[in-house]
Amino acid sequence: MAAWNTWLNSLHSRPLAPLVPEPQPGLEAVRGQALALLDDCKGSECERLRWRLNTAESAQDLWLLRGPVFQILSSQHCQSLATERINALAPAFRQWLPQRLVTTV
């Protein structure tokens, strides 16, 4: 029991690691641009996608959500508007991802 108490007391002296990792500096700007694409969209699928964008932990995660963003935009507006908005987002990712991954539709 003494060993258990010693171990528990040692936990107070160490700083706890955060449960949610700190976002990368500047990533919030990219996240904001991605969320802005959906400003005029509604519905439960759109709200679920907003949640996924808000909880993405890296630029790669945000980049991989382009497909679902495109689907929402094209279903609520039109395919040409969805393509235009997704292509306008690509430059925001150039500093975060390798150039070969950052392509437009």
N, C-alpha and C positions, 0 to 999 in steps of 0.2 A: 504494500500500500504506500509505503514511503517513496518508492521509485515512481509510482503513479503521480503522487503529489509533486514530486520534483519535476517531472516531465510537464505537468500542467502549469506549474509556475514558470517554467522556462519559456512557454509560449507567450507570456506577457512581455518578455524582454525583446522578442523578435518582432519586427514590423510585419504586418500581414500583407500578403500579396493581394493586389486588387482582383476582385472576381471578374470584372470586365476589363479587358485590356484597354490602355489609353489609345485613342485614335491617333493615327499618324498626322503630323502637322500638315495642314493644308488639305487634308482629306475631306474635312467638313465642307469646304467650298465645292468640291466635286460632288459630294453627296447632295448639297443644296441645288446644284445644277440639274442633277438627275431627278430630284424630287419636283423641281419646277416644271419638268416636262409633263407631269401629271396634274398640274394645277387645275385644268379645266375638265378633268375626268372624275367620274363618280362610280359608286357601286362597291360591293363587298370585295370583288377581286382587286379593284384598285386600292382599297384600304389595306388589303393583305400585302400587296406589292409595296405600298408606302412603308409598311412595317418592316418588310424585308430590306428595303433600301436603308431605313433608319438603323437597322441592326447589323448591317454589313460591316465587317471588321477590317476590310482592306480594299484597296483600289481594284484588286482582282475580283473580289466578290461583287463590287459594284459593276464592273465591266461585264461580268457574266449575267447580270440581271437586265442587260440590254434587250435580250429576246423577249422576256415577259413585258417589258415596257413597250416594245414595239407592238406586241399583240394587243395590249390594252389600247394604245393610241390608234391603231388601225381599226379596231372594232368600234371605238367610240367616235372616230373622226373618219379618216381615210388613209389608205396606204401611203399615198404621196406625202401627206403631212407627217405621218409617222417616220418615214424615211428621212425627211428634211430635219426633223427634231433630233433623231438619233445621230445623224451625221454631224449636226451642230455640237453634239456632246463629245465627239471624238477628240478634238484638240485638248480638252481638259485632262485627258488621260495620258497625253504624250510624255509628261514628266514622271508618270507613275509606272508605266508598262513598257516593255520592249517595243520598238517601232514596228516589228513584224506582226505584233498582235493588234495594234491600233489601226484598224482599217475601217473604211466607211462602207455602207450598204450600197 
